[in-house]
């Protein structure tokens, strides 16, 4: 039976510590479980001890039953998809301090649909046919909260999430094969990357001159440096090298409804980088710094774009997305997001003759193919100019 140890204060018993022996682990080490019981009655020490022994017996019995049930439901033979995801994959592989909050929240959102469909099936019984059945449901039956079909991109995200789950199950020997290996990866439909044309960029620059200084600085940085929205809001004054006209990208700010504002590292290892800025951008930053110094003394660890509550807390980055949507509509330019200014920056750099490696390093991409395939937009004028430049000497 469980051992009991009285805890006294001023000579009187105020609580008991219960300690149960649960055997040995795989390394032969003894395993114990403890809890504290506080009596809700005043009685003699003898009666308290007798009552504590009864309570310890009940606690130990319930503990053993709970552990036995957990062992049963978490065995490879009995565990359901839902139990594996909630007890194994999610806490150990996803929510393990190695992923950004936005990634965790995104996977959690996908799992609502996945677990709803596959949750009650035993993990070992889910085969490729069941997975294909799920994707058929996702494509033809399921509807989003806006009553629309899921996109090919979303289908791909579901596939990748399921693949991660079953790869981990395979690693732990909960399944003998990953059923996703026999299921075709959903194809992504190619779409045109949104970016402003040169004429639209000139109009955009003209219009942001009428905005408050902080918004002008944000839009100018997004357009001329190609930084991601979260990287822009992660800038601190110590990241600005005014003498050498360089900004240092060292952090990324995200916002989720579950955890609010979080500060972490950039999206990839190559995201930590240095980016040159133009003389015009430098001048704008100097004006902004002077404006901020009128209200407070600045230090290197203060954020350029900070919350109302504290200069040491970054502003919610979703703010500029909401602002840009209204702003672009008001000035008559295409409906775009802050990330489209990153596309625009890449396109303008390449169209002006910048080499791929430089653009790759400015954007913080791991490889040049990402720069070429997803962030570069050409137009007829640039294509016509490239053709003429290549073949003029041949008189063709």
Secondary structure, 3 states (H helix, E strand, C coil): CCEEEEEEECCEEEEEEEEEEEEECCCCCEEEEEEEECCCCCCCHHHHHHHHHHHHHHHHHHHHHHHHHHHHHCCCCCCEHHHHHHHHHHHHHHCCCCCCHHHHHHHHHHHHHHHHHHCCCEHHHCCHHHHHHHHHHHHHCCCCCCCCCCCHHHHHHHHHHHHHHHHHHHHCCCCCCCHHHHCCCCCCCCCCCCCCCHHHHHHHHHHHCCCCHHHHHHHHHHHHHCCCHHHHHCCEHHHEECCCCEEEECCEEEEECCCEEEEECCCCHHHCEEEECCHHHHHHHHHHHHHHHCCCCCCCCCECCECCCCCCCECCCHHHHHHHHHHHHHHCCCCCCHHHHHHHHHHHHHHCCCCHHHHHHHHCCCCHHHHHHHCCCCCHHHHHHHHHHHHHHHCC
